[in-house]
Amino acid sequence: MKVVIACKAVALELGKALRCRDEKPLTRNHVVAVLNSISLSMSILVEHVKKLLFWLDRSPFDELVQYIELRNRISVSIWDLVRSVNVQPKTLFEIASDIIQRSQATLMSLWILENTS
């Protein structure tokens, strides 16, 4: 559940980045504040995903193929999100909607996990 909440927080922060892209003129302080909040929400998300992956890596899940595949999909999704956010600020503001879609895909993977357990 914490991962879902953190994913939604990332989407909200990236929504702020989308609004910043459309607003003119932007102050440096405003841009820095948005970038810091995105970084903070991403670090919280990554921390919760790591805890989830460690939980899925324990017995009896560590030997079930479907959980191994789910764990791998979640890992790939979160690292793609991290790579997407770790770019130049101007680029981040331009690709924020794409990152939001990726975070929604991560949420879908988690929804599948909740409904298969």
C-alpha positions in Angstrom: 0.0 0.0 0.0 2.9 2.4 0.8 4.2 1.9 -2.8 0.8 2.8 -4.3 0.7 6.0 -2.2 4.3 6.9 -3.1 3.5 6.3 -6.8 0.5 8.6 -6.6 2.7 11.2 -4.8 5.3 11.0 -7.7 2.4 11.5 -10.2 1.2 14.6 -8.3 4.7 16.1 -8.2 5.2 15.4 -11.9 1.8 17.1 -12.5 3.3 20.2 -10.9 6.2 19.9 -13.4 3.7 19.8 -16.2 2.0 22.9 -14.9 5.4 24.6 -14.6 6.1 23.8 -18.3 3.0 25.8 -19.3 3.6 28.7 -16.9 5.6 31.7 -18.0 7.8 33.2 -16.6 9.2 30.7 -14.0 11.4 31.8 -11.2 14.5 29.8 -10.4 13.2 29.2 -6.8 10.0 27.8 -8.1 11.8 25.4 -10.5 14.2 24.3 -7.7 11.3 23.7 -5.3 9.5 21.5 -7.9 12.6 19.5 -8.7 13.4 19.0 -5.0 9.9 17.7 -4.4 10.1 15.3 -7.4 13.4 14.0 -6.1 12.0 13.5 -2.6 8.9 11.7 -3.8 11.0 9.5 -6.1 13.4 8.5 -3.2 10.4 7.6 -1.0 8.9 5.5 -3.8 12.2 3.7 -4.4 12.6 3.0 -0.7 9.1 1.4 -0.5 9.6 -0.5 -3.7 12.9 -1.9 -2.4 11.0 -3.1 0.8 8.3 -4.7 -1.4 10.9 -6.5 -3.5 12.7 -7.8 -0.5 9.4 -9.0 0.9 8.7 -10.8 -2.5 12.1 -12.4 -2.4 11.4 -14.4 0.7 10.0 -17.9 1.0 7.6 -19.2 -0.4 7.6 -16.4 -3.1 11.2 -16.9 -4.1 10.5 -20.1 -5.9 7.2 -19.3 -7.6 7.7 -18.3 -11.3 4.8 -15.8 -11.3 6.3 -13.9 -8.3 9.8 -13.9 -9.8 8.4 -12.4 -13.1 6.3 -9.9 -11.1 9.4 -8.9 -9.0 11.4 -8.5 -12.2 8.7 -6.3 -13.9 8.5 -4.1 -10.8 12.3 -3.8 -10.7 12.5 -2.8 -14.4 9.6 -0.3 -14.0 11.1 1.5 -11.0 14.6 1.7 -12.5 13.1 3.1 -15.7 11.3 5.7 -13.6 14.5 6.6 -11.8 16.4 7.0 -15.1 13.6 9.2 -16.5 13.7 11.6 -13.6 17.5 11.8 -13.5 17.7 14.2 -16.4 18.2 17.9 -17.0 15.4 20.0 -15.5 14.2 21.3 -18.9 13.9 17.8 -20.2 12.1 16.6 -17.1 9.4 19.3 -17.5 9.0 18.1 -21.2 8.7 14.4 -20.4 6.7 14.6 -17.2 3.6 13.1 -18.8 5.5 10.1 -20.1 6.9 9.5 -16.6 3.4 9.8 -15.1 2.3 7.0 -17.5 5.2 4.9 -16.4 4.3 5.3 -12.8 0.7 4.3 -13.7 2.1 1.1 -15.2 3.9 0.4 -11.9 0.7 0.9 -10.1 -1.0 -1.6 -12.4 1.7 -4.2 -11.6 1.1 -3.6 -7.9 -2.7 -4.0 -8.4 -2.0 -7.3 -10.1 0.1 -8.3 -7.1 -2.7 -7.4 -4.6 -5.3 -9.4 -6.6 -3.2 -12.5 -7.1 -2.3 -12.9 -3.4 
